[in-house]
Amino acid sequence: MKGRTLLVGLCCAVIWTCVAASAFAQTDFDKANQEYAQGHFKEAIGGYETLARSGQWSANLFYDLGNAYFRAGDFGRAILNYERALALERHHPEAAANLQIARDEARGLEMQQTSLERYLQFASLDQYSIAAAPGSEIKILSTRGDWIYAALPNNLRGWIPAKSTELVRM
């Protein structure tokens, strides 16, 4: 009986911890949303980024983060986060619409999927990245240390610093 009581107590503690963590994350999300609504886009970005770093990923988090970057004028990171929202939820119409607007603003280059990739809706986790500053998509061909050999959609190839890119699928 003592072992059963301990197990029930442990289960309750785990459930309470999960509920508390979820409530804390929701509070942080609400705070970031409030900052965004007040036009404090850099503060909103900080809040959303904190949630993303803690693993609180959702399509809506990355969509909102994309919106905050867009409003702050960072079109490359807006594109990156709209892509991440779509990687988590392929049918997120707001993210898809805003992605197109951000691409138009940034004039970034976009990778064209093959017909098989379009049909299967896949890409390897390390295959596609976004060159965060201009918002252009690249295909990683190889890596060497802190450098990436990449191809742009127009088939130009070259080496770029790895720190200048971010993976869409984290």
DSSP file (Angstrom, degrees, kcal/mol; ACC not computed):
  #  RESIDUE AA STRUCTURE BP1 BP2  ACC     N-H-->O    O-->H-N    N-H-->O    O-->H-N    TCO  KAPPA ALPHA  PHI   PSI    X-CA   Y-CA   Z-CA
    1    1 A M     >        0   0    0      0, 0.0     4,-2.2     0, 0.0     5,-0.2   0.000 360.0 360.0 360.0 -38.5    0.0    0.0    0.0
    2    2 A K  H  >  +     0   0    0      1,-0.2     4,-2.2     2,-0.2     5,-0.2   0.900 360.0  50.3 -63.0 -40.6    2.8    2.4    0.8
    3    3 A G  H  > S+     0   0    0      1,-0.2     4,-2.2     2,-0.2    -1,-0.2   0.878 109.9  50.8 -63.7 -38.1    4.4    1.9   -2.7
    4    4 A R  H  > S+     0   0    0      2,-0.2     4,-2.4     1,-0.2    -2,-0.2   0.895 109.6  50.0 -67.0 -40.5    1.0    2.5   -4.3
    5    5 A T  H  X S+     0   0    0     -4,-2.2     4,-2.5     2,-0.2    -2,-0.2   0.904 110.7  50.0 -63.1 -42.5    0.6    5.8   -2.3
    6    6 A L  H  X S+     0   0    0     -4,-2.2     4,-2.5     2,-0.2    -2,-0.2   0.906 110.7  49.8 -62.5 -42.4    4.1    6.9   -3.4
    7    7 A L  H  X S+     0   0    0     -4,-2.2     4,-2.6     2,-0.2    -2,-0.2   0.917 111.4  47.7 -64.2 -43.9    3.2    6.1   -7.0
    8    8 A V  H  X S+     0   0    0     -4,-2.4     4,-2.4     2,-0.2    -2,-0.2   0.917 113.0  49.1 -62.6 -43.2    0.0    8.1   -6.9
    9    9 A G  H  X S+     0   0    0     -4,-2.5     4,-2.1     2,-0.2    -2,-0.2   0.892 111.7  48.9 -62.6 -40.4    1.8   11.0   -5.2
   10   10 A L  H  X S+     0   0    0     -4,-2.5     4,-2.4     2,-0.2    -2,-0.2   0.911 110.8  50.0 -66.4 -43.3    4.5   10.9   -7.9
   11   11 A C  H  X S+     0   0    0     -4,-2.6     4,-2.6     1,-0.2    -2,-0.2   0.916 110.6  49.9 -61.4 -43.1    1.9   10.8  -10.7
   12   12 A C  H  X S+     0   0    0     -4,-2.4     4,-2.6     1,-0.2    -1,-0.2   0.899 110.4  50.6 -62.2 -40.2    0.2   13.8   -9.1
   13   13 A A  H  X S+     0   0    0     -4,-2.1     4,-2.3     2,-0.2    -1,-0.2   0.906 111.2  48.0 -64.9 -41.3    3.5   15.7   -8.9
   14   14 A V  H  X S+     0   0    0     -4,-2.4     4,-2.3     2,-0.2    -2,-0.2   0.930 113.0  47.7 -65.2 -45.1    4.3   15.0  -12.5
   15   15 A I  H  X S+     0   0    0     -4,-2.6     4,-2.5     1,-0.2    -2,-0.2   0.921 112.2  49.4 -61.8 -44.6    0.8   16.1  -13.7
   16   16 A W  H  X S+     0   0    0     -4,-2.6     4,-2.8     1,-0.2    -1,-0.2   0.901 110.0  51.5 -61.9 -41.0    1.0   19.3  -11.6
   17   17 A T  H  X S+     0   0    0     -4,-2.3     4,-2.6     2,-0.2    -1,-0.2   0.914 111.2  47.5 -62.5 -42.9    4.4   20.1  -13.0
   18   18 A C  H  X S+     0   0    0     -4,-2.3     4,-2.4     2,-0.2    -2,-0.2   0.912 113.5  47.5 -65.3 -42.2    3.1   19.6  -16.6
   19   19 A V  H  X S+     0   0    0     -4,-2.5     4,-2.5     2,-0.2    -2,-0.2   0.916 113.4  48.2 -64.9 -42.8    0.1   21.8  -15.9
   20   20 A A  H  X S+     0   0    0     -4,-2.8     4,-2.5     2,-0.2    -2,-0.2   0.911 112.0  49.0 -64.3 -42.4    2.2   24.5  -14.3
   21   21 A A  H  X S+     0   0    0     -4,-2.6     4,-2.5     2,-0.2    -1,-0.2   0.903 112.0  49.1 -64.1 -40.5    4.7   24.5  -17.1
   22   22 A S  H  X S+     0   0    0     -4,-2.4     4,-2.5     2,-0.2    -2,-0.2   0.910 112.1  47.8 -64.9 -42.3    1.9   24.7  -19.7
   23   23 A A  H  X S+     0   0    0     -4,-2.5     4,-2.3     2,-0.2    -2,-0.2   0.894 111.7  50.7 -65.1 -39.6    0.3   27.6  -17.7
   24   24 A F  H  X S+     0   0    0     -4,-2.5     4,-2.3     2,-0.2    -2,-0.2   0.922 111.4  47.8 -62.9 -44.6    3.7   29.4  -17.5
   25   25 A A  H  X S+     0   0    0     -4,-2.5     4,-2.5     1,-0.2    -2,-0.2   0.903 111.3  50.7 -64.0 -40.8    4.2   28.9  -21.3
   26   26 A Q  H  X S+     0   0    0     -4,-2.5     4,-3.0     2,-0.2    -1,-0.2   0.902 109.0  51.8 -63.9 -39.5    0.7   30.3  -22.0
   27   27 A T  H  X S+     0   0    0     -4,-2.3     4,-2.4     2,-0.2    -2,-0.2   0.923 111.2  47.1 -61.4 -44.3    1.4   33.3  -19.8
   28   28 A D  H  X S+     0   0    0     -4,-2.3     4,-2.4     2,-0.2    -2,-0.2   0.889 112.8  49.6 -63.8 -39.4    4.6   34.0  -21.7
   29   29 A F  H  X S+     0   0    0     -4,-2.5     4,-2.5     2,-0.2    -2,-0.2   0.922 111.5  48.6 -65.3 -44.0    2.8   33.6  -25.0
   30   30 A D  H  X S+     0   0    0     -4,-3.0     4,-2.2     2,-0.2    -2,-0.2   0.891 110.9  50.9 -62.2 -39.7    0.0   35.9  -23.8
   31   31 A K  H  X S+     0   0    0     -4,-2.4     4,-2.4     2,-0.2    -2,-0.2   0.921 110.7  48.1 -65.3 -43.3    2.7   38.5  -22.7
   32   32 A A  H  X S+     0   0    0     -4,-2.4     4,-2.3     1,-0.2    -2,-0.2   0.903 111.3  51.1 -63.7 -40.1    4.4   38.3  -26.1
   33   33 A N  H  X S+     0   0    0     -4,-2.5     4,-2.6     2,-0.2    -1,-0.2   0.889 109.3  51.0 -62.8 -38.6    1.0   38.7  -27.8
   34   34 A Q  H  X S+     0   0    0     -4,-2.2     4,-1.7     2,-0.2    -2,-0.2   0.916 108.8  50.5 -65.0 -43.4    0.3   41.7  -25.7
   35   35 A E  H  <>S+     0   0    0     -4,-2.4     5,-2.7     1,-0.2    -2,-0.2   0.914 111.6  49.2 -59.4 -42.9    3.7   43.3  -26.6
   36   36 A Y  H ><5S+     0   0    0     -4,-2.3     3,-1.9     1,-0.2    -2,-0.2   0.936 108.6  52.0 -61.4 -47.3    2.9   42.7  -30.3
   37   37 A A  H 3<5S+     0   0    0     -4,-2.6    -1,-0.2     1,-0.3    -2,-0.2   0.801 108.2  52.3 -61.1 -29.5   -0.6   44.3  -29.9
   38   38 A Q  T 3<5S-     0   0    0     -4,-1.7    -1,-0.3    -5,-0.2    -2,-0.2   0.413 120.9-108.6 -87.1   2.0    1.0   47.3  -28.3
   39   39 A G  T < 5S+     0   0    0     -3,-1.9     2,-1.4    -4,-0.2    -3,-0.2   0.616  78.7 133.1  82.2  11.9    3.5   47.7  -31.2
   40   40 A H     >< +     0   0    0     -5,-2.7     4,-2.2    -6,-0.2    -1,-0.2  -0.624  23.6 164.6 -93.0  74.8    6.5   46.6  -29.2
   41   41 A F  H  >  +     0   0    0     -2,-1.4     4,-2.7     1,-0.2    -1,-0.2   0.854  67.8  52.6 -68.6 -37.3    7.7   44.2  -31.8
   42   42 A K  H  > S+     0   0    0      2,-0.2     4,-2.1     1,-0.2    -1,-0.2   0.896 111.8  47.1 -65.8 -38.5   11.3   43.6  -30.5
   43   43 A E  H  > S+     0   0    0      2,-0.2     4,-2.1     1,-0.2    -2,-0.2   0.895 112.1  50.5 -68.1 -39.6    9.9   42.7  -27.1
   44   44 A A  H  X S+     0   0    0     -4,-2.2     4,-2.9     2,-0.2     5,-0.2   0.919 108.6  52.3 -62.3 -43.7    7.4   40.4  -28.7
   45   45 A I  H  X S+     0   0    0     -4,-2.7     4,-3.1     1,-0.2     5,-0.2   0.929 107.8  52.0 -57.8 -46.1   10.2   38.8  -30.7
   46   46 A G  H  X S+     0   0    0     -4,-2.1     4,-1.9     1,-0.2    -1,-0.2   0.907 111.7  46.3 -57.8 -43.3   12.1   38.2  -27.5
   47   47 A G  H  X S+     0   0    0     -4,-2.1     4,-1.8     2,-0.2    -2,-0.2   0.928 114.9  45.3 -65.9 -46.0    9.1   36.5  -25.8
   48   48 A Y  H  X S+     0   0    0     -4,-2.9     4,-2.4     1,-0.2    -2,-0.2   0.911 112.3  51.9 -64.3 -42.0    8.3   34.3  -28.8
   49   49 A E  H  X S+     0   0    0     -4,-3.1     4,-2.8    -5,-0.2    -1,-0.2   0.883 106.5  54.4 -62.7 -38.1   12.0   33.4  -29.2
   50   50 A T  H  X S+     0   0    0     -4,-1.9     4,-1.5    -5,-0.2    -1,-0.2   0.923 109.8  47.2 -61.0 -43.8   12.2   32.4  -25.6
   51   51 A L  H  <>S+     0   0    0     -4,-1.8     5,-2.4     2,-0.2     4,-0.2   0.911 112.0  49.9 -63.8 -41.9    9.3   30.0  -26.0
   52   52 A A  H ><5S+     0   0    0     -4,-2.4     3,-1.5     1,-0.2    -2,-0.2   0.917 109.5  51.0 -64.0 -43.0   10.8   28.6  -29.2
   53   53 A R  H 3<5S+     0   0    0     -4,-2.8    -1,-0.2     1,-0.3    -2,-0.2   0.811 106.3  55.9 -64.2 -29.0   14.1   28.0  -27.5
   54   54 A S  T 3<5S-     0   0    0     -4,-1.5    -1,-0.3    -5,-0.2    -2,-0.2   0.461 121.5-107.9 -84.0   0.8   12.4   26.2  -24.6
   55   55 A G  T < 5S+     0   0    0     -3,-1.5     2,-1.5    -4,-0.2    -3,-0.2   0.629  74.6 139.4  87.0  14.3   10.7   23.8  -27.1
   56   56 A Q      < +     0   0    0     -5,-2.4     2,-0.2    -6,-0.2    -1,-0.1  -0.339  34.2 170.5 -84.9  54.7    7.2   25.2  -26.9
   57   57 A W        +     0   0    0     -2,-1.5     2,-0.3    -5,-0.2     3,-0.1  -0.436   9.2 147.4 -78.0 137.7    6.8   24.8  -30.6
   58   58 A S     >  -     0   0    0     -2,-0.2     4,-2.0     1,-0.1     5,-0.2  -0.962  55.9-112.8-156.1 158.6    3.5   25.3  -32.4
   59   59 A A  H  > S+     0   0    0     -2,-0.3     4,-2.3     1,-0.2     5,-0.2   0.897 118.8  52.5 -60.2 -39.1    2.5   26.5  -35.8
   60   60 A N  H  > S+     0   0    0      2,-0.2     4,-2.8     1,-0.2    -1,-0.2   0.865 105.3  54.3 -67.8 -35.2    0.9   29.5  -34.2
   61   61 A L  H  > S+     0   0    0      2,-0.2     4,-2.5     1,-0.2    -1,-0.2   0.955 113.1  41.9 -61.3 -48.8    4.0   30.4  -32.2
   62   62 A F  H  X S+     0   0    0     -4,-2.0     4,-2.4     2,-0.2    -2,-0.2   0.848 113.6  53.6 -69.6 -32.4    6.1   30.5  -35.4
   63   63 A Y  H  X S+     0   0    0     -4,-2.3     4,-2.3    -5,-0.2    -1,-0.2   0.947 111.9  44.3 -62.9 -48.6    3.4   32.3  -37.3
   64   64 A D  H  X S+     0   0    0     -4,-2.8     4,-2.3     2,-0.2    -2,-0.2   0.887 112.9  51.6 -64.3 -38.7    3.2   35.0  -34.6
   65   65 A L  H  X S+     0   0    0     -4,-2.5     4,-2.5    -5,-0.2    -1,-0.2   0.906 109.1  51.2 -63.8 -41.2    7.0   35.2  -34.5
   66   66 A G  H  X S+     0   0    0     -4,-2.4     4,-2.6     1,-0.2    -2,-0.2   0.911 109.5  50.5 -60.4 -42.5    7.0   35.6  -38.3
   67   67 A N  H  X S+     0   0    0     -4,-2.3     4,-2.7     2,-0.2    -2,-0.2   0.909 109.9  49.8 -62.2 -42.2    4.5   38.4  -37.9
   68   68 A A  H  X S+     0   0    0     -4,-2.3     4,-1.6     2,-0.2    -2,-0.2   0.920 112.3  47.0 -64.5 -43.5    6.6   40.2  -35.3
   69   69 A Y  H  <>S+     0   0    0     -4,-2.5     5,-2.6     2,-0.2     4,-0.4   0.911 111.8  51.9 -63.3 -40.8    9.8   39.9  -37.5
   70   70 A F  H ><5S+     0   0    0     -4,-2.6     3,-1.6     1,-0.2    -2,-0.2   0.945 110.2  47.3 -60.1 -47.8    7.8   41.2  -40.5
   71   71 A R  H 3<5S+     0   0    0     -4,-2.7    -1,-0.2     1,-0.3    -2,-0.2   0.784 109.5  54.8 -65.7 -26.4    6.5   44.2  -38.5
   72   72 A A  T 3<5S-     0   0    0     -4,-1.6    -1,-0.3    -5,-0.2    -2,-0.2   0.493 120.1-111.7 -83.1  -3.9   10.1   44.9  -37.3
   73   73 A G  T < 5S+     0   0    0     -3,-1.6     2,-1.1    -4,-0.4    -3,-0.2   0.578  79.2 128.2  87.0   9.7   11.3   44.9  -40.9
   74   74 A D     >< +     0   0    0     -5,-2.6     4,-1.7     1,-0.2    -1,-0.2  -0.710  26.6 169.7 -99.4  82.0   13.3   41.7  -40.8
   75   75 A F  H  >  +     0   0    0     -2,-1.1     4,-2.6     1,-0.2     5,-0.2   0.826  69.9  59.3 -67.0 -33.6   11.8   39.9  -43.8
   76   76 A G  H  > S+     0   0    0     57,-0.6     4,-2.1     1,-0.2    -1,-0.2   0.937 110.2  41.0 -61.0 -47.5   14.4   37.1  -43.8
   77   77 A R  H  > S+     0   0    0      2,-0.2     4,-2.1     1,-0.2    -1,-0.2   0.798 111.9  57.1 -73.0 -27.4   13.5   35.9  -40.3
   78   78 A A  H  X S+     0   0    0     -4,-1.7     4,-2.3     2,-0.2     5,-0.2   0.948 108.5  46.7 -63.1 -47.5    9.8   36.5  -41.0
   79   79 A I  H  X S+     0   0    0     -4,-2.6     4,-2.5     1,-0.2    -2,-0.2   0.924 110.3  53.7 -59.1 -46.1   10.1   34.1  -44.0
   80   80 A L  H  X S+     0   0    0     -4,-2.1     4,-2.0     1,-0.2    -1,-0.2   0.915 111.8  44.0 -55.4 -46.4   12.0   31.6  -41.9
   81   81 A N  H  X S+     0   0    0     -4,-2.1     4,-2.2     2,-0.2    -1,-0.2   0.828 110.7  52.6 -76.3 -31.2    9.3   31.5  -39.2
   82   82 A Y  H  X S+     0   0    0     -4,-2.3     4,-2.2     2,-0.2    -1,-0.2   0.910 110.4  50.5 -64.8 -40.5    6.4   31.3  -41.6
   83   83 A E  H  X S+     0   0    0     -4,-2.5     4,-2.0    -5,-0.2    -2,-0.2   0.907 109.5  50.4 -61.4 -41.7    8.2   28.3  -43.2
   84   84 A R  H  X S+     0   0    0     -4,-2.0     4,-1.6     2,-0.2    -1,-0.2   0.899 108.4  52.2 -64.5 -39.6    8.6   26.8  -39.7
   85   85 A A  H  X S+     0   0    0     -4,-2.2     4,-2.1     1,-0.2    -1,-0.2   0.926 111.9  46.4 -60.1 -43.6    4.8   27.3  -39.1
   86   86 A L  H  < S+     0   0    0     -4,-2.2    -1,-0.2     1,-0.2    -2,-0.2   0.789 106.1  58.8 -71.4 -27.5    4.1   25.5  -42.3
   87   87 A A  H  < S+     0   0    0     -4,-2.0     3,-0.3     1,-0.2    -1,-0.2   0.853 113.4  39.4 -67.2 -33.1    6.5   22.7  -41.5
   88   88 A L  H  < S+     0   0    0     -4,-1.6     2,-0.3     1,-0.3    -2,-0.2   0.803 134.7  19.5 -83.8 -31.3    4.5   22.0  -38.4
   89   89 A E     <  -     0   0    0     -4,-2.1     3,-0.5    -5,-0.2    -1,-0.3  -0.800  66.1-168.1-143.4  94.7    1.1   22.6  -40.0
   90   90 A R  S    S+     0   0    0     -2,-0.3     2,-0.8     1,-0.3    -1,-0.1   0.798  84.9  54.9 -56.4 -32.6    1.0   22.4  -43.8
   91   91 A H        +     0   0    0      4,-0.0    -1,-0.3     1,-0.0     3,-0.1  -0.530  66.0 131.2-105.8  65.7   -2.4   23.8  -44.1
   92   92 A H     >  -     0   0    0     -2,-0.8     4,-2.3    -3,-0.5     3,-0.3  -0.860  35.3-171.4-113.4  91.1   -2.0   27.1  -42.2
   93   93 A P  H  > S+     0   0    0      0, 0.0     4,-2.4     0, 0.0     5,-0.2   0.821  81.0  52.7 -60.7 -34.5   -3.6   29.6  -44.6
   94   94 A E  H  > S+     0   0    0      2,-0.2     4,-2.7     1,-0.2     5,-0.2   0.918 110.8  47.4 -67.2 -41.5   -2.5   32.7  -42.8
   95   95 A A  H  > S+     0   0    0     -3,-0.3     4,-2.3     2,-0.2    -1,-0.2   0.909 112.7  49.6 -64.8 -41.0    1.2   31.6  -42.6
   96   96 A A  H  X S+     0   0    0     -4,-2.3     4,-1.7     2,-0.2    -2,-0.2   0.916 113.2  46.3 -64.3 -42.6    1.1   30.7  -46.3
   97   97 A A  H  X S+     0   0    0     -4,-2.4     4,-1.8    -5,-0.2    -2,-0.2   0.929 115.1  45.5 -65.8 -45.2   -0.4   34.1  -47.3
   98   98 A N  H  X S+     0   0    0     -4,-2.7     4,-2.8     1,-0.2     5,-0.2   0.836 107.6  59.2 -69.5 -31.2    2.0   36.0  -45.1
   99   99 A L  H  X S+     0   0    0     -4,-2.3     4,-2.6    -5,-0.2    -1,-0.2   0.926 106.4  47.8 -59.9 -44.5    4.9   34.0  -46.4
  100  100 A Q  H  X S+     0   0    0     -4,-1.7     4,-2.2     2,-0.2    -2,-0.2   0.905 112.0  49.3 -65.0 -40.9    4.1   35.1  -49.9
  101  101 A I  H  X S+     0   0    0     -4,-1.8     4,-2.2     2,-0.2    -2,-0.2   0.925 112.3  47.9 -62.7 -44.6    3.9   38.8  -48.8
  102  102 A A  H  X S+     0   0    0     -4,-2.8     4,-2.7     1,-0.2     5,-0.2   0.898 110.8  51.3 -64.6 -40.6    7.2   38.5  -47.0
  103  103 A R  H  X>S+     0   0    0     -4,-2.6     4,-2.0     1,-0.2     5,-0.9   0.906 109.6  50.4 -62.7 -40.5    8.9   36.9  -50.0
  104  104 A D  H  <5S+     0   0    0     -4,-2.2    -2,-0.2     1,-0.2    -1,-0.2   0.915 113.4  45.7 -63.3 -42.0    7.5   39.7  -52.2
  105  105 A E  H  <5S+     0   0    0     -4,-2.2    -2,-0.2     1,-0.2    -1,-0.2   0.905 119.5  39.9 -66.4 -42.2    8.9   42.3  -49.8
  106  106 A A  H  <5S-     0   0    0     -4,-2.7    -1,-0.2    -5,-0.2    -2,-0.2   0.707  93.3-141.8 -81.2 -20.3   12.3   40.6  -49.4
  107  107 A R  T  <5 +     0   0    0     -4,-2.0    -3,-0.2    -5,-0.2    -4,-0.1   0.852  42.0 169.9  55.7  35.4   12.6   39.6  -53.1
  108  108 A G      < -     0   0    0     -5,-0.9     2,-0.3    -6,-0.2    -1,-0.2  -0.384  37.0-109.5 -76.3 154.8   14.1   36.4  -51.7
  109  109 A L        -     0   0    0     -3,-0.1    28,-3.2    -2,-0.1     2,-0.4  -0.637  31.3-149.7 -86.3 143.9   14.8   33.4  -53.9
  110  110 A E        -     0   0    0     -2,-0.3     2,-0.2    26,-0.2    26,-0.1  -0.942  12.1-123.9-121.8 133.1   12.6   30.4  -53.4
  111  111 A M        -     0   0    0     -2,-0.4     2,-0.6    27,-0.1    27,-0.1  -0.503  22.9-138.7 -70.8 140.5   13.5   26.7  -54.0
  112  112 A Q        -     0   0    0     -2,-0.2     2,-0.1    41,-0.1    -1,-0.0  -0.906  17.6-133.7-101.5 124.9   11.2   24.9  -56.4
  113  113 A Q        -     0   0    0     -2,-0.6     2,-0.1     1,-0.1    10,-0.0  -0.422  19.8-113.3 -74.3 150.3   10.3   21.4  -55.2
  114  114 A T     >  -     0   0    0      1,-0.1     4,-2.6    -2,-0.1     5,-0.2  -0.341  34.6-103.7 -71.4 165.7   10.5   18.5  -57.6
  115  115 A S  H  > S+     0   0    0      1,-0.2     4,-2.2     2,-0.2     5,-0.1   0.868 123.9  52.1 -62.3 -34.9    7.1   16.9  -58.5
  116  116 A L  H  > S+     0   0    0      2,-0.2     4,-2.8     1,-0.2     5,-0.2   0.918 109.7  48.2 -66.5 -43.2    8.0   14.0  -56.2
  117  117 A E  H  >>S+     0   0    0      2,-0.2     4,-2.1     1,-0.2     5,-0.9   0.905 112.2  49.5 -63.1 -41.1    8.7   16.3  -53.3
  118  118 A R  H  <5S+     0   0    0     -4,-2.6    -1,-0.2     2,-0.2    -2,-0.2   0.913 113.6  46.6 -62.6 -41.6    5.5   18.2  -53.9
  119  119 A Y  H  <5S+     0   0    0     -4,-2.2    -2,-0.2    -5,-0.2    -1,-0.2   0.925 123.0  33.0 -66.5 -45.4    3.6   14.9  -54.0
  120  120 A L  H  <5S-     0   0    0     -4,-2.8    -1,-0.2    -5,-0.1    -2,-0.2   0.613  97.6-138.8 -88.3 -12.7    5.2   13.5  -50.9
  121  121 A Q  T  <5 +     0   0    0     -4,-2.1     2,-0.3    -5,-0.2    -3,-0.2   0.954  56.0 127.2  53.4  57.2    5.6   16.9  -49.1
  122  122 A F      < +     0   0    0     -5,-0.9     2,-0.3    -6,-0.1    -1,-0.2  -0.951  33.6 168.6-140.1 161.1    9.0   16.1  -47.8
  123  123 A A        -     0   0    0     -2,-0.3   -10,-0.0    -3,-0.1     5,-0.0  -0.884  46.6 -96.7-160.3 145.4   12.6   17.3  -47.6
  124  124 A S    >>  -     0   0    0     -2,-0.3     3,-1.5     1,-0.1     4,-0.8  -0.272  38.4-110.7 -64.7 156.7   15.3   16.0  -45.4
  125  125 A L  T 34 S+     0   0    0      1,-0.3    44,-0.4     2,-0.1    43,-0.1   0.803 116.2  35.6 -60.8 -31.3   15.8   17.9  -42.1
  126  126 A D  T 34 S+     0   0    0      1,-0.1    -1,-0.3    41,-0.1    14,-0.2   0.295  98.9  83.4-105.7  11.1   19.2   19.3  -43.2
  127  127 A Q  T <4 S+     0   0    0     -3,-1.5    13,-2.5     1,-0.1     2,-0.4   0.895  87.6  43.7 -84.3 -39.8   18.5   19.8  -46.8
  128  128 A Y  E  <  +A  139   0A   0     -4,-0.8    40,-1.1    11,-0.2    41,-0.4  -0.892  62.2 162.1-114.0 136.3   16.7   23.2  -46.9
  129  129 A S  E     -AB 138 167A   0      9,-1.9     9,-2.2    -2,-0.4     2,-0.5  -0.871  33.0-121.2-136.9 171.1   17.6   26.2  -45.0
  130  130 A I  E     -AB 137 166A   0     36,-2.5    36,-1.8    -2,-0.3     2,-1.3  -0.979  18.3-132.4-116.9 127.5   16.9   29.9  -45.2
  131  131 A A  E  >> -AB 136 165A   0      5,-3.3     4,-2.4    -2,-0.5     5,-0.7  -0.703  31.7-151.6 -74.1 101.2   19.7   32.4  -45.6
  132  132 A A  T  45S+     0   0    0     -2,-1.3    -1,-0.2    32,-0.8   -52,-0.2   0.772  79.9  55.5 -57.5 -37.9   18.2   34.5  -42.8
  133  133 A A  T  45S+     0   0    0     31,-0.6   -57,-0.6     1,-0.2    -1,-0.2   0.975 122.8  21.7 -65.7 -55.7   19.3   37.9  -43.8
  134  134 A P  T  45S-     0   0    0      0, 0.0    -1,-0.2     0, 0.0    -2,-0.2   0.656 100.9-124.8 -88.2 -10.6   17.9   38.1  -47.3
  135  135 A G  T  <5 +     0   0    0     -4,-2.4     2,-0.3     1,-0.3    -3,-0.2   0.661  57.7 147.8  81.4  14.6   15.3   35.5  -46.8
  136  136 A S  E   < -A  131   0A   0     -5,-0.7    -5,-3.3   -28,-0.2    -1,-0.3  -0.639  45.9-125.8 -84.9 141.5   16.4   33.3  -49.8
  137  137 A E  E     -A  130   0A   0    -28,-3.2     2,-0.3    -2,-0.3    -7,-0.2  -0.596  29.3-171.8 -81.8 147.4   16.0   29.6  -49.6
  138  138 A I  E     -A  129   0A   0     -9,-2.2    -9,-1.9    -2,-0.2     2,-0.5  -0.941  22.1-132.4-134.5 158.1   19.1   27.5  -50.2
  139  139 A K  E     -AC 128 151A   0     12,-2.3    12,-2.2    -2,-0.3     2,-0.5  -0.967  26.1-132.1-111.0 122.7   19.8   23.8  -50.6
  140  140 A I  E     + C   0 150A   0    -13,-2.5    10,-0.2    -2,-0.5     3,-0.1  -0.618  28.5 173.9 -77.3 123.4   22.7   22.5  -48.5
  141  141 A L  E     -     0   0A   0      8,-2.9     2,-0.3    -2,-0.5     9,-0.2   0.792  64.2 -23.0 -97.9 -37.2   25.0   20.4  -50.6
  142  142 A S  E     - C   0 149A   0      7,-1.6     7,-3.0     2,-0.0    -1,-0.4  -0.977  55.1-136.7-164.9 164.9   27.8   19.9  -48.0
  143  143 A T  E     - C   0 148A   0     -2,-0.3     2,-0.3     5,-0.2     5,-0.2  -0.963  11.5-176.9-129.8 149.0   29.3   21.3  -44.9
  144  144 A R  E >   - C   0 147A   0      3,-2.6     3,-1.6    -2,-0.4     2,-0.3  -0.839  63.3 -57.3-146.1 104.5   32.9   21.9  -43.8
  145  145 A G  T 3  S-     0   0    0     -2,-0.3    -1,-0.1     1,-0.3     0, 0.0  -0.442 122.7 -11.2  63.1-124.4   33.4   23.2  -40.3
  146  146 A D  T 3  S+     0   0    0     -2,-0.3    16,-3.0    -3,-0.1    17,-0.4   0.156 122.8  87.3 -93.0  17.6   31.6   26.6  -40.0
  147  147 A W  E <   -CD 144 161A   0     -3,-1.6    -3,-2.6    14,-0.3     2,-0.4  -0.894  58.2-156.0-122.7 149.8   30.9   26.8  -43.7
  148  148 A I  E     -CD 143 160A   0     12,-2.8    12,-2.5    -2,-0.3     2,-0.7  -0.985  11.1-145.9-124.1 130.8   28.1   25.5  -45.9
  149  149 A Y  E     +CD 142 159A   0     -7,-3.0    -8,-2.9    -2,-0.4    -7,-1.6  -0.882  38.7 173.6 -93.0 118.7   28.4   24.8  -49.7
  150  150 A A  E     -CD 140 158A   0      8,-2.8     8,-2.0    -2,-0.7     2,-0.4  -0.857  32.0-137.5-132.5 158.5   24.9   25.7  -50.9
  151  151 A A  E     -CD 139 157A   0    -12,-2.2   -12,-2.3    -2,-0.3     6,-0.2  -0.963  17.7-144.4-115.5 133.2   22.9   26.1  -54.1
  152  152 A L    >   -     0   0    0      4,-3.1     3,-2.2    -2,-0.4   -14,-0.1  -0.486  35.2-101.2 -83.9 163.8   20.5   29.0  -54.6
  153  153 A P  T 3  S+     0   0    0      0, 0.0   -41,-0.1     0, 0.0    -1,-0.1   0.788 124.9  58.1 -57.9 -27.6   17.3   28.4  -56.6
  154  154 A N  T 3  S-     0   0    0      2,-0.1     3,-0.1     1,-0.0   -43,-0.0   0.283 122.2-109.5 -86.6  12.9   18.9   30.0  -59.7
  155  155 A N  S <  S+     0   0    0     -3,-2.2     2,-0.2     1,-0.3    -1,-0.0   0.490  70.4 144.9  72.4   8.9   21.6   27.2  -59.4
  156  156 A L        -     0   0    0     -5,-0.0    -4,-3.1     2,-0.0     2,-0.3  -0.571  33.1-160.5 -68.1 141.8   24.3   29.6  -58.3
  157  157 A R  E     +D  151   0A   0     -6,-0.2     2,-0.3    -2,-0.2    -6,-0.2  -0.920  23.5 127.6-127.7 151.2   26.6   27.7  -55.9
  158  158 A G  E     -D  150   0A   0     -8,-2.0    -8,-2.8    -2,-0.3     2,-0.4  -0.974  52.4 -78.4 177.0 174.9   29.0   28.8  -53.3
  159  159 A W  E     +D  149   0A   0     -2,-0.3   -10,-0.2   -10,-0.2   -16,-0.0  -0.754  41.8 175.8 -94.3 136.3   30.3   28.7  -49.7
  160  160 A I  E     -D  148   0A   0    -12,-2.5   -12,-2.8    -2,-0.4     2,-0.1  -0.971  40.0 -92.6-135.2 151.9   28.5   30.8  -47.0
  161  161 A P  E >   -D  147   0A   0      0, 0.0     3,-2.0     0, 0.0   -14,-0.3  -0.434  30.2-133.4 -63.9 135.4   29.1   31.0  -43.3
  162  162 A A  G >  S+     0   0    0    -16,-3.0     3,-1.9     1,-0.3   -15,-0.1   0.826 104.6  65.1 -58.4 -32.4   26.9   28.5  -41.4
  163  163 A K  G 3  S+     0   0    0    -17,-0.4    -1,-0.3     1,-0.3   -16,-0.1   0.622  91.6  65.1 -69.4  -9.7   25.9   31.2  -38.9
  164  164 A S  G <  S+     0   0    0     -3,-2.0   -32,-0.8   -32,-0.1   -31,-0.6   0.414 100.3  61.2 -89.1   1.4   24.2   33.0  -41.8
  165  165 A T  E <   -B  131   0A   0     -3,-1.9     2,-0.3   -34,-0.2   -34,-0.2  -0.868  60.3-163.3-126.1 159.3   21.6   30.3  -42.2
  166  166 A E  E     -B  130   0A   0    -36,-1.8   -36,-2.5    -2,-0.3     2,-0.2  -0.995  26.9-115.6-139.9 140.1   18.9   28.7  -40.2
  167  167 A L  E     -B  129   0A   0     -2,-0.3   -38,-0.2   -38,-0.2     3,-0.1  -0.477  11.4-147.4 -71.7 140.0   17.2   25.4  -40.7
  168  168 A V  S    S+     0   0    0    -40,-1.1     2,-0.9     1,-0.2    -1,-0.1   0.947  94.9  48.5 -69.5 -49.8   13.5   25.5  -41.4
  169  169 A R              0   0    0    -41,-0.4    -1,-0.2   -44,-0.4   -41,-0.1  -0.822 360.0 360.0 -96.2 105.9   12.9   22.2  -39.7
  170  170 A M              0   0    0     -2,-0.9    -1,-0.1    -3,-0.1    -3,-0.0   0.460 360.0 360.0 -78.0 360.0   14.6   22.5  -36.4
